Amino acid sequence: YEIYQCDWSSDVALPISTEQEVTAGMLVLAQSGRADAQTALGIRYALGKGVTRDYAEGARWLRTAAEQGQRFAQFNLGVLYASGNGVAQDNASAYLWFSLAASRATGDERADYLSYRDRVAPLLTPQQIADAQHRAREWQAAFEKRQAQRK
């Protein structure tokens, strides 16, 4: 399993010249609640790009963005669960996050996310798959409820 890098761009102009400055700018935006910046920051921590590699910190930022419905964060959080980097290795949670990411993607991206989900499925019992699917439906319902309350 491999972390996917994202092409991150911000609508906020950041006067940057080093990887550390990019990371510092992302941190400001991530702390303000921007899911795209949280995702990019989580990936930077997981890859050690512009920061010392810290899978746990990467997982923390990816989870924050994933909970906001950011599919790229959901996918990469699934990668961390599948590999056990930064979180306890848990194929059922990987299945959950890959499924949620796929539900938000289209085309080749969706197919890619589903292929990752399908790679962990044989490592699970039918009951674990059913439980992960149930958790995904519960997560989706709670997410939709939160979104409706914001409107």
Salt bridges, closest charged atoms under 4 A:
ASP11 OD1 - ARG34 NH1 2.87
GLU19 OE1 - ARG44 NH2 2.23
ASP36 OD2 - ARG34 NH2 2.76
GLU57 OE2 - ARG60 NH2 2.82
GLU109 OE2 - ARG71 NE 2.74
ASP118 OD1 - ARG117 NH2 2.95
GLU138 OE2 - HIS134 NE2 2.83
